[in-house]
């Protein structure tokens, strides 16, 4: 079961490592999502994206999130 990341938790990896989750650009979350995270059921970050999908879609409406 993934740890439930909060907005104030730090991004655990990648170019935004150490940045509060709420400050990571939605476009980066979109990139992670379309590059495999949508199928990952064990990742803390994938869980965070799923729980915040509506807000991320509004922040990055040009992305295809399905």
PyMOL Python script that loads the backbone (N, CA, C, O; Angstrom):
from pymol import cmd

cmd.read_pdbstr("""\
ATOM      1  N   UNK A   1       0.847  -1.185   0.000  1.00  0.00           N
ATOM      2  CA  UNK A   1       0.000   0.000   0.000  1.00  0.00           C
ATOM      3  C   UNK A   1       0.891   1.247   0.000  1.00  0.00           C
ATOM      4  O   UNK A   1       1.781   1.372   0.842  1.00  0.00           O
ATOM      5  N   UNK A   2       0.657   2.164  -0.935  1.00  0.00           N
ATOM      6  CA  UNK A   2       1.485   3.372  -0.989  1.00  0.00           C
ATOM      7  C   UNK A   2       1.248   4.287   0.216  1.00  0.00           C
ATOM      8  O   UNK A   2       0.160   4.328   0.790  1.00  0.00           O
ATOM      9  N   UNK A   3       2.300   5.014   0.575  1.00  0.00           N
ATOM     10  CA  UNK A   3       2.164   6.048   1.602  1.00  0.00           C
ATOM     11  C   UNK A   3       1.333   7.172   0.977  1.00  0.00           C
ATOM     12  O   UNK A   3       1.563   7.539  -0.175  1.00  0.00           O
ATOM     13  N   UNK A   4       0.393   7.708   1.708  1.00  0.00           N
ATOM     14  CA  UNK A   4      -0.446   8.766   1.158  1.00  0.00           C
ATOM     15  C   UNK A   4       0.279  10.104   1.295  1.00  0.00           C
ATOM     16  O   UNK A   4       0.299  10.709   2.368  1.00  0.00           O
ATOM     17  N   UNK A   5       0.876  10.556   0.183  1.00  0.00           N
ATOM     18  CA  UNK A   5       1.583  11.827   0.176  1.00  0.00           C
ATOM     19  C   UNK A   5       0.604  12.985   0.308  1.00  0.00           C
ATOM     20  O   UNK A   5      -0.492  12.959  -0.251  1.00  0.00           O
ATOM     21  N   UNK A   6       1.017  13.995   1.052  1.00  0.00           N
ATOM     22  CA  UNK A   6       0.228  15.223   1.197  1.00  0.00           C
ATOM     23  C   UNK A   6       0.863  16.310   0.340  1.00  0.00           C
ATOM     24  O   UNK A   6       1.979  16.146  -0.153  1.00  0.00           O
ATOM     25  N   UNK A   7       0.157  17.409   0.165  1.00  0.00           N
ATOM     26  CA  UNK A   7       0.658  18.528  -0.643  1.00  0.00           C
ATOM     27  C   UNK A   7       1.983  19.065  -0.119  1.00  0.00           C
ATOM     28  O   UNK A   7       2.809  19.537  -0.900  1.00  0.00           O
ATOM     29  N   UNK A   8       2.195  18.999   1.183  1.00  0.00           N
ATOM     30  CA  UNK A   8       3.409  19.561   1.779  1.00  0.00           C
ATOM     31  C   UNK A   8       4.563  18.565   1.838  1.00  0.00           C
ATOM     32  O   UNK A   8       5.684  18.942   2.179  1.00  0.00           O
ATOM     33  N   UNK A   9       4.302  17.293   1.510  1.00  0.00           N
ATOM     34  CA  UNK A   9       5.387  16.309   1.445  1.00  0.00           C
ATOM     35  C   UNK A   9       6.283  16.617   0.255  1.00  0.00           C
ATOM     36  O   UNK A   9       5.856  17.243  -0.716  1.00  0.00           O
ATOM     37  N   UNK A  10       7.523  16.173   0.341  1.00  0.00           N
ATOM     38  CA  UNK A  10       8.490  16.464  -0.712  1.00  0.00           C
ATOM     39  C   UNK A  10       8.467  15.401  -1.800  1.00  0.00           C
ATOM     40  O   UNK A  10       8.338  14.207  -1.527  1.00  0.00           O
ATOM     41  N   UNK A  11       8.595  15.865  -3.043  1.00  0.00           N
ATOM     42  CA  UNK A  11       8.688  14.955  -4.182  1.00  0.00           C
ATOM     43  C   UNK A  11       9.903  14.059  -3.950  1.00  0.00           C
ATOM     44  O   UNK A  11      11.001  14.562  -3.713  1.00  0.00           O
ATOM     45  N   UNK A  12       9.721  12.737  -4.016  1.00  0.00           N
ATOM     46  CA  UNK A  12      10.807  11.836  -3.647  1.00  0.00           C
ATOM     47  C   UNK A  12      11.869  11.562  -4.715  1.00  0.00           C
ATOM     48  O   UNK A  12      12.896  10.959  -4.403  1.00  0.00           O
ATOM     49  N   UNK A  13      11.657  11.982  -5.954  1.00  0.00           N
ATOM     50  CA  UNK A  13      12.614  11.664  -7.019  1.00  0.00           C
ATOM     51  C   UNK A  13      12.479  12.648  -8.177  1.00  0.00           C
ATOM     52  O   UNK A  13      11.604  13.513  -8.187  1.00  0.00           O
ATOM     53  N   UNK A  14      13.366  12.488  -9.144  1.00  0.00           N
ATOM     54  CA  UNK A  14      13.280  13.247 -10.394  1.00  0.00           C
ATOM     55  C   UNK A  14      13.796  14.673 -10.304  1.00  0.00           C
ATOM     56  O   UNK A  14      14.421  15.066  -9.319  1.00  0.00           O
ATOM     57  N   UNK A  15      13.523  15.434 -11.344  1.00  0.00           N
ATOM     58  CA  UNK A  15      14.058  16.796 -11.430  1.00  0.00           C
ATOM     59  C   UNK A  15      13.449  17.724 -10.389  1.00  0.00           C
ATOM     60  O   UNK A  15      13.999  18.789 -10.110  1.00  0.00           O
ATOM     61  N   UNK A  16      12.319  17.327  -9.812  1.00  0.00           N
ATOM     62  CA  UNK A  16      11.667  18.147  -8.783  1.00  0.00           C
ATOM     63  C   UNK A  16      11.834  17.536  -7.393  1.00  0.00           C
ATOM     64  O   UNK A  16      11.094  17.874  -6.468  1.00  0.00           O
ATOM     65  N   UNK A  17      12.809  16.632  -7.249  1.00  0.00           N
ATOM     66  CA  UNK A  17      13.070  15.995  -5.955  1.00  0.00           C
ATOM     67  C   UNK A  17      13.303  17.070  -4.894  1.00  0.00           C
ATOM     68  O   UNK A  17      14.078  18.004  -5.099  1.00  0.00           O
ATOM     69  N   UNK A  18      12.621  16.921  -3.760  1.00  0.00           N
ATOM     70  CA  UNK A  18      12.770  17.868  -2.670  1.00  0.00           C
ATOM     71  C   UNK A  18      11.804  19.035  -2.714  1.00  0.00           C
ATOM     72  O   UNK A  18      11.759  19.837  -1.782  1.00  0.00           O
ATOM     73  N   UNK A  19      11.033  19.140  -3.784  1.00  0.00           N
ATOM     74  CA  UNK A  19      10.032  20.204  -3.929  1.00  0.00           C
ATOM     75  C   UNK A  19       8.724  19.739  -3.298  1.00  0.00           C
ATOM     76  O   UNK A  19       8.332  18.588  -3.488  1.00  0.00           O
ATOM     77  N   UNK A  20       8.035  20.608  -2.548  1.00  0.00           N
ATOM     78  CA  UNK A  20       6.726  20.203  -2.035  1.00  0.00           C
ATOM     79  C   UNK A  20       5.816  19.759  -3.185  1.00  0.00           C
ATOM     80  O   UNK A  20       5.799  20.373  -4.252  1.00  0.00           O
ATOM     81  N   UNK A  21       5.078  18.702  -2.952  1.00  0.00           N
ATOM     82  CA  UNK A  21       4.223  18.138  -4.000  1.00  0.00           C
ATOM     83  C   UNK A  21       3.320  19.198  -4.626  1.00  0.00           C
ATOM     84  O   UNK A  21       3.103  19.188  -5.838  1.00  0.00           O
ATOM     85  N   UNK A  22       2.797  20.103  -3.819  1.00  0.00           N
ATOM     86  CA  UNK A  22       1.894  21.138  -4.331  1.00  0.00           C
ATOM     87  C   UNK A  22       2.591  22.113  -5.278  1.00  0.00           C
ATOM     88  O   UNK A  22       1.924  22.822  -6.031  1.00  0.00           O
ATOM     89  N   UNK A  23       3.924  22.156  -5.249  1.00  0.00           N
ATOM     90  CA  UNK A  23       4.679  23.078  -6.103  1.00  0.00           C
ATOM     91  C   UNK A  23       5.275  22.410  -7.342  1.00  0.00           C
ATOM     92  O   UNK A  23       5.876  23.080  -8.181  1.00  0.00           O
ATOM     93  N   UNK A  24       5.110  21.103  -7.455  1.00  0.00           N
ATOM     94  CA  UNK A  24       5.585  20.390  -8.647  1.00  0.00           C
ATOM     95  C   UNK A  24       4.626  20.724  -9.779  1.00  0.00           C
ATOM     96  O   UNK A  24       3.412  20.625  -9.600  1.00  0.00           O
ATOM     97  N   UNK A  25       5.138  21.117 -10.941  1.00  0.00           N
ATOM     98  CA  UNK A  25       4.249  21.482 -12.052  1.00  0.00           C
ATOM     99  C   UNK A  25       3.351  20.319 -12.498  1.00  0.00           C
ATOM    100  O   UNK A  25       3.781  19.168 -12.571  1.00  0.00           O
ATOM    101  N   UNK A  26       2.110  20.655 -12.790  1.00  0.00           N
ATOM    102  CA  UNK A  26       1.166  19.645 -13.270  1.00  0.00           C
ATOM    103  C   UNK A  26       1.673  19.001 -14.553  1.00  0.00           C
ATOM    104  O   UNK A  26       1.389  17.832 -14.814  1.00  0.00           O
ATOM    105  N   UNK A  27       2.415  19.750 -15.352  1.00  0.00           N
ATOM    106  CA  UNK A  27       2.951  19.186 -16.594  1.00  0.00           C
ATOM    107  C   UNK A  27       3.934  18.050 -16.307  1.00  0.00           C
ATOM    108  O   UNK A  27       4.024  17.099 -17.085  1.00  0.00           O
ATOM    109  N   UNK A  28       4.676  18.142 -15.193  1.00  0.00           N
ATOM    110  CA  UNK A  28       5.600  17.064 -14.812  1.00  0.00           C
ATOM    111  C   UNK A  28       4.809  15.839 -14.348  1.00  0.00           C
ATOM    112  O   UNK A  28       5.124  14.710 -14.724  1.00  0.00           O
ATOM    113  N   UNK A  29       3.783  16.071 -13.531  1.00  0.00           N
ATOM    114  CA  UNK A  29       2.934  14.953 -13.127  1.00  0.00           C
ATOM    115  C   UNK A  29       2.296  14.313 -14.350  1.00  0.00           C
ATOM    116  O   UNK A  29       2.161  13.091 -14.402  1.00  0.00           O
ATOM    117  N   UNK A  30       1.906  15.101 -15.321  1.00  0.00           N
ATOM    118  CA  UNK A  30       1.322  14.560 -16.553  1.00  0.00           C
ATOM    119  C   UNK A  30       2.340  13.694 -17.281  1.00  0.00           C
ATOM    120  O   UNK A  30       2.007  12.606 -17.751  1.00  0.00           O
ATOM    121  N   UNK A  31       3.561  14.161 -17.377  1.00  0.00           N
ATOM    122  CA  UNK A  31       4.613  13.384 -18.041  1.00  0.00           C
ATOM    123  C   UNK A  31       4.802  12.038 -17.343  1.00  0.00           C
ATOM    124  O   UNK A  31       4.896  11.002 -18.001  1.00  0.00           O
ATOM    125  N   UNK A  32       4.857  12.055 -16.010  1.00  0.00           N
ATOM    126  CA  UNK A  32       4.983  10.798 -15.262  1.00  0.00           C
ATOM    127  C   UNK A  32       3.783   9.891 -15.533  1.00  0.00           C
ATOM    128  O   UNK A  32       3.933   8.683 -15.720  1.00  0.00           O
ATOM    129  N   UNK A  33       2.594  10.488 -15.552  1.00  0.00           N
ATOM    130  CA  UNK A  33       1.353   9.737 -15.737  1.00  0.00           C
ATOM    131  C   UNK A  33       1.331   9.013 -17.076  1.00  0.00           C
ATOM    132  O   UNK A  33       1.021   7.824 -17.140  1.00  0.00           O
ATOM    133  N   UNK A  34       1.662   9.735 -18.149  1.00  0.00           N
ATOM    134  CA  UNK A  34       1.597   9.107 -19.480  1.00  0.00           C
ATOM    135  C   UNK A  34       2.781   8.181 -19.747  1.00  0.00           C
ATOM    136  O   UNK A  34       2.758   7.398 -20.696  1.00  0.00           O
ATOM    137  N   UNK A  35       3.808   8.269 -18.914  1.00  0.00           N
ATOM    138  CA  UNK A  35       4.972   7.399 -19.078  1.00  0.00           C
ATOM    139  C   UNK A  35       4.965   6.244 -18.080  1.00  0.00           C
ATOM    140  O   UNK A  35       6.026   5.763 -17.680  1.00  0.00           O
ATOM    141  N   UNK A  36       3.789   5.802 -17.682  1.00  0.00           N
ATOM    142  CA  UNK A  36       3.671   4.570 -16.919  1.00  0.00           C
ATOM    143  C   UNK A  36       3.064   4.663 -15.537  1.00  0.00           C
ATOM    144  O   UNK A  36       2.635   3.643 -14.998  1.00  0.00           O
ATOM    145  N   UNK A  37       3.010   5.835 -14.945  1.00  0.00           N
ATOM    146  CA  UNK A  37       2.489   5.920 -13.577  1.00  0.00           C
ATOM    147  C   UNK A  37       1.006   5.592 -13.493  1.00  0.00           C
ATOM    148  O   UNK A  37       0.538   5.147 -12.445  1.00  0.00           O
ATOM    149  N   UNK A  38       0.261   5.799 -14.559  1.00  0.00           N
ATOM    150  CA  UNK A  38      -1.183   5.511 -14.486  1.00  0.00           C
ATOM    151  C   UNK A  38      -1.431   4.025 -14.238  1.00  0.00           C
ATOM    152  O   UNK A  38      -2.496   3.653 -13.746  1.00  0.00           O
ATOM    153  N   UNK A  39      -0.470   3.181 -14.568  1.00  0.00           N
ATOM    154  CA  UNK A  39      -0.614   1.736 -14.370  1.00  0.00           C
ATOM    155  C   UNK A  39       0.054   1.249 -13.089  1.00  0.00           C
ATOM    156  O   UNK A  39      -0.026   0.065 -12.764  1.00  0.00           O
ATOM    157  N   UNK A  40       0.705   2.139 -12.364  1.00  0.00           N
ATOM    158  CA  UNK A  40       1.450   1.765 -11.165  1.00  0.00           C
ATOM    159  C   UNK A  40       0.536   1.880  -9.943  1.00  0.00           C
ATOM    160  O   UNK A  40       0.081   2.969  -9.595  1.00  0.00           O
ATOM    161  N   UNK A  41       0.279   0.760  -9.310  1.00  0.00           N
ATOM    162  CA  UNK A  41      -0.601   0.756  -8.139  1.00  0.00           C
ATOM    163  C   UNK A  41       0.177   0.800  -6.828  1.00  0.00           C
ATOM    164  O   UNK A  41      -0.424   0.865  -5.755  1.00  0.00           O
ATOM    165  N   UNK A  42       1.506   0.764  -6.903  1.00  0.00           N
ATOM    166  CA  UNK A  42       2.319   0.725  -5.688  1.00  0.00           C
ATOM    167  C   UNK A  42       3.076   2.016  -5.421  1.00  0.00           C
ATOM    168  O   UNK A  42       3.662   2.166  -4.349  1.00  0.00           O
ATOM    169  N   UNK A  43       3.080   2.935  -6.347  1.00  0.00           N
ATOM    170  CA  UNK A  43       3.845   4.169  -6.213  1.00  0.00           C
ATOM    171  C   UNK A  43       3.091   5.218  -5.403  1.00  0.00           C
ATOM    172  O   UNK A  43       1.907   5.469  -5.627  1.00  0.00           O
ATOM    173  N   UNK A  44       3.808   5.827  -4.450  1.00  0.00           N
ATOM    174  CA  UNK A  44       3.230   6.927  -3.670  1.00  0.00           C
ATOM    175  C   UNK A  44       2.849   8.093  -4.569  1.00  0.00           C
ATOM    176  O   UNK A  44       1.812   8.726  -4.372  1.00  0.00           O
ATOM    177  N   UNK A  45       3.688   8.373  -5.553  1.00  0.00           N
ATOM    178  CA  UNK A  45       3.445   9.501  -6.455  1.00  0.00           C
ATOM    179  C   UNK A  45       2.251   9.216  -7.363  1.00  0.00           C
ATOM    180  O   UNK A  45       1.431  10.103  -7.600  1.00  0.00           O
ATOM    181  N   UNK A  46       2.145   7.997  -7.871  1.00  0.00           N
ATOM    182  CA  UNK A  46       0.988   7.632  -8.701  1.00  0.00           C
ATOM    183  C   UNK A  46      -0.300   7.771  -7.902  1.00  0.00           C
ATOM    184  O   UNK A  46      -1.307   8.247  -8.426  1.00  0.00           O
ATOM    185  N   UNK A  47      -0.275   7.365  -6.656  1.00  0.00           N
ATOM    186  CA  UNK A  47      -1.443   7.513  -5.783  1.00  0.00           C
ATOM    187  C   UNK A  47      -1.773   8.987  -5.596  1.00  0.00           C
ATOM    188  O   UNK A  47      -2.945   9.364  -5.634  1.00  0.00           O
ATOM    189  N   UNK A  48      -0.768   9.822  -5.397  1.00  0.00           N
ATOM    190  CA  UNK A  48      -0.977  11.267  -5.246  1.00  0.00           C
ATOM    191  C   UNK A  48      -1.625  11.845  -6.511  1.00  0.00           C
ATOM    192  O   UNK A  48      -2.563  12.639  -6.429  1.00  0.00           O
ATOM    193  N   UNK A  49      -1.120  11.441  -7.672  1.00  0.00           N
ATOM    194  CA  UNK A  49      -1.686  11.923  -8.942  1.00  0.00           C
ATOM    195  C   UNK A  49      -3.149  11.504  -9.050  1.00  0.00           C
ATOM    196  O   UNK A  49      -4.003  12.321  -9.394  1.00  0.00           O
ATOM    197  N   UNK A  50      -3.444  10.239  -8.759  1.00  0.00           N
ATOM    198  CA  UNK A  50      -4.825   9.754  -8.842  1.00  0.00           C
ATOM    199  C   UNK A  50      -5.756  10.557  -7.940  1.00  0.00           C
ATOM    200  O   UNK A  50      -6.852  10.936  -8.352  1.00  0.00           O
ATOM    201  N   UNK A  51      -5.321  10.816  -6.715  1.00  0.00           N
ATOM    202  CA  UNK A  51      -6.160  11.541  -5.764  1.00  0.00           C
ATOM    203  C   UNK A  51      -6.342  13.008  -6.139  1.00  0.00           C
ATOM    204  O   UNK A  51      -7.302  13.644  -5.705  1.00  0.00           O
ATOM    205  N   UNK A  52      -5.430  13.546  -6.939  1.00  0.00           N
ATOM    206  CA  UNK A  52      -5.477  14.962  -7.320  1.00  0.00           C
ATOM    207  C   UNK A  52      -5.731  15.166  -8.805  1.00  0.00           C
ATOM    208  O   UNK A  52      -5.479  16.246  -9.339  1.00  0.00           O
ATOM    209  N   UNK A  53      -6.220  14.147  -9.463  1.00  0.00           N
ATOM    210  CA  UNK A  53      -6.383  14.170 -10.918  1.00  0.00           C
ATOM    211  C   UNK A  53      -7.236  15.336 -11.404  1.00  0.00           C
ATOM    212  O   UNK A  53      -6.886  15.981 -12.392  1.00  0.00           O
ATOM    213  N   UNK A  54      -8.330  15.615 -10.741  1.00  0.00           N
ATOM    214  CA  UNK A  54      -9.217  16.702 -11.185  1.00  0.00           C
ATOM    215  C   UNK A  54      -8.495  18.045 -11.153  1.00  0.00           C
ATOM    216  O   UNK A  54      -8.584  18.819 -12.106  1.00  0.00           O
ATOM    217  N   UNK A  55      -7.789  18.323 -10.077  1.00  0.00           N
ATOM    218  CA  UNK A  55      -7.048  19.586  -9.964  1.00  0.00           C
ATOM    219  C   UNK A  55      -5.912  19.649 -10.983  1.00  0.00           C
ATOM    220  O   UNK A  55      -5.669  20.700 -11.576  1.00  0.00           O
ATOM    221  N   UNK A  56      -5.222  18.541 -11.187  1.00  0.00           N
ATOM    222  CA  UNK A  56      -4.117  18.516 -12.148  1.00  0.00           C
ATOM    223  C   UNK A  56      -4.621  18.715 -13.575  1.00  0.00           C
ATOM    224  O   UNK A  56      -3.969  19.379 -14.381  1.00  0.00           O
ATOM    225  N   UNK A  57      -5.775  18.143 -13.885  1.00  0.00           N
ATOM    226  CA  UNK A  57      -6.357  18.320 -15.223  1.00  0.00           C
ATOM    227  C   UNK A  57      -6.702  19.785 -15.462  1.00  0.00           C
ATOM    228  O   UNK A  57      -6.538  20.286 -16.575  1.00  0.00           O
ATOM    229  N   UNK A  58      -7.173  20.465 -14.443  1.00  0.00           N
ATOM    230  CA  UNK A  58      -7.492  21.894 -14.585  1.00  0.00           C
ATOM    231  C   UNK A  58      -6.225  22.717 -14.749  1.00  0.00           C
ATOM    232  O   UNK A  58      -6.203  23.687 -15.507  1.00  0.00           O
ATOM    233  N   UNK A  59      -5.168  22.331 -14.040  1.00  0.00           N
ATOM    234  CA  UNK A  59      -3.916  23.073 -14.103  1.00  0.00           C
ATOM    235  C   UNK A  59      -3.151  22.806 -15.407  1.00  0.00           C
ATOM    236  O   UNK A  59      -2.402  23.661 -15.879  1.00  0.00           O
ATOM    237  N   UNK A  60      -3.344  21.628 -15.974  1.00  0.00           N
ATOM    238  CA  UNK A  60      -2.686  21.269 -17.239  1.00  0.00           C
ATOM    239  C   UNK A  60      -3.730  20.676 -18.193  1.00  0.00           C
ATOM    240  O   UNK A  60      -3.719  19.475 -18.464  1.00  0.00           O
ATOM    241  N   UNK A  61      -4.640  21.534 -18.703  1.00  0.00           N
ATOM    242  CA  UNK A  61      -5.758  21.050 -19.525  1.00  0.00           C
ATOM    243  C   UNK A  61      -5.344  20.537 -20.903  1.00  0.00           C
ATOM    244  O   UNK A  61      -6.128  19.850 -21.557  1.00  0.00           O
ATOM    245  N   UNK A  62      -4.139  20.853 -21.354  1.00  0.00           N
ATOM    246  CA  UNK A  62      -3.701  20.389 -22.672  1.00  0.00           C
ATOM    247  C   UNK A  62      -3.274  18.933 -22.660  1.00  0.00           C
ATOM    248  O   UNK A  62      -3.135  18.316 -23.716  1.00  0.00           O
ATOM    249  N   UNK A  63      -3.068  18.384 -21.476  1.00  0.00           N
ATOM    250  CA  UNK A  63      -2.619  16.995 -21.381  1.00  0.00           C
ATOM    251  C   UNK A  63      -3.765  16.014 -21.509  1.00  0.00           C
ATOM    252  O   UNK A  63      -4.907  16.320 -21.165  1.00  0.00           O
ATOM    253  N   UNK A  64      -3.446  14.833 -22.006  1.00  0.00           N
ATOM    254  CA  UNK A  64      -4.409  13.744 -22.074  1.00  0.00           C
ATOM    255  C   UNK A  64      -4.146  12.858 -20.863  1.00  0.00           C
ATOM    256  O   UNK A  64      -3.098  12.220 -20.777  1.00  0.00           O
ATOM    257  N   UNK A  65      -5.077  12.816 -19.941  1.00  0.00           N
ATOM    258  CA  UNK A  65      -4.882  12.158 -18.659  1.00  0.00           C
ATOM    259  C   UNK A  65      -5.509  10.770 -18.595  1.00  0.00           C
ATOM    260  O   UNK A  65      -5.348  10.086 -17.584  1.00  0.00           O
ATOM    261  N   UNK A  66      -6.205  10.335 -19.612  1.00  0.00           N
ATOM    262  CA  UNK A  66      -6.911   9.049 -19.568  1.00  0.00           C
ATOM    263  C   UNK A  66      -5.970   7.882 -19.627  1.00  0.00           C
ATOM    264  O   UNK A  66      -6.409   6.732 -19.600  1.00  0.00           O
TER     265      UNK A  66
END
""", "prot")
cmd.dss("prot")
cmd.show_as("cartoon", "prot")
cmd.util.cbc("prot")
cmd.orient("prot")
